[in-house]
């Protein structure tokens, strides 16, 4: 079986923290900031958070599990579906568990993590005012 690899975003193994950041920032209009401290980066579209990336340590460290993770905003139905299918997807720590899931991205194939980040991005974009939404939603 032949696999094609994208140099910047390897689709066939786990992502690392730099790849998560690079991929998320590659989406149109995405900005990053650290409003919750030095151990968390949030990614926003038009000021709305859609990904929260834990950098390790700090006050957001879960003492019983320090695996790299990110939190994604998804629909409640999608969150339930992913949690049932993947042990690496759990209710988000410190976020509304109905709308946010933690993803232990080093245990998930790159293509899925990227798909879920994009899905979170599109969910937030879909809630923007129509005039703004048009530049981010692909038909």
SVG drawing of the C-alpha trace seen along z (x, -y; Angstrom):
<svg xmlns="http://www.w3.org/2000/svg" viewBox="-27 -41 35 43">
<polyline fill="none" stroke="black" stroke-width="0.4" points="0.0,0.0 1.4,-3.4 0.9,-6.4 1.4,-10.0 2.8,-12.2 2.2,-15.9 5.5,-17.4 4.0,-19.9 1.1,-17.7 1.9,-14.0 -1.5,-12.3 -0.5,-8.8 0.8,-9.0 0.1,-11.0 0.4,-14.7 2.7,-16.6 2.0,-19.9 3.7,-21.9 1.7,-20.2 -1.5,-20.9 -0.6,-24.5 0.6,-24.8 -2.5,-23.1 -4.9,-25.2 -3.2,-28.5 -3.3,-27.5 -7.1,-27.9 -8.3,-31.2 -8.8,-33.9 -7.5,-32.0 -5.7,-33.9 -4.1,-32.6 -3.8,-34.0 -3.2,-32.9 -6.0,-34.3 -5.9,-31.5 -2.2,-31.5 1.1,-30.3 0.1,-26.7 -2.9,-27.1 -3.1,-28.5 -6.6,-29.3 -7.4,-29.5 -10.1,-31.8 -12.1,-32.7 -13.5,-36.2 -12.9,-36.2 -14.7,-32.9 -12.7,-30.1 -12.9,-26.7 -9.6,-25.0 -7.8,-25.1 -4.4,-23.5 -2.7,-22.5 1.0,-23.1 1.8,-21.0 2.3,-21.7 0.8,-24.8 -2.5,-25.2 -4.4,-23.3 -2.4,-20.1 -4.6,-17.2 -2.5,-15.4 -3.8,-12.0 -3.2,-12.4 -0.6,-14.7 -0.9,-13.4 -0.9,-16.1 -4.5,-17.2 -6.6,-19.8 -10.2,-20.8 -12.5,-21.1 -15.9,-22.7 -18.3,-20.3 -22.0,-19.7 -23.4,-17.7 -24.3,-14.8 -20.9,-14.7 -19.2,-14.8 -21.2,-11.8 -20.4,-9.9 -16.6,-10.5 -16.5,-9.7 -18.2,-6.4 -15.9,-5.5 -12.5,-6.7 -11.0,-6.2 -8.8,-9.2 -11.8,-11.6 -13.3,-12.5 -15.5,-15.2 -13.4,-18.4 -11.7,-19.4 -12.7,-22.9 -15.1,-23.4 -18.8,-22.8 -18.8,-19.0 -21.8,-19.0 -20.1,-21.2 -16.4,-20.5 -14.3,-17.3 -10.7,-16.7 -8.8,-15.0 -5.5,-13.2 -4.1,-13.9 -1.0,-11.7 -3.3,-8.7 -5.3,-9.6 -4.3,-9.5 -3.4,-13.0 -6.2,-13.0 -8.8,-12.5 -7.4,-15.3 -7.3,-17.6 -10.8,-16.7 -12.1,-17.4 -10.2,-20.7 -11.7,-21.7 -15.2,-20.6 -14.8,-22.8 -13.7,-25.7 -16.7,-25.2 -19.1,-25.0 -17.9,-28.3 -18.0,-29.9 -21.5,-28.7 -22.6,-30.8 -21.1,-34.0 -23.2,-36.7 -24.0,-35.9 -21.9,-38.7 -18.8,-37.5 -19.6,-33.7 -19.4,-33.8 -15.6,-34.1 -15.1,-31.0 -17.7,-28.5 -16.8,-26.4 -19.8,-25.1"/>
</svg>
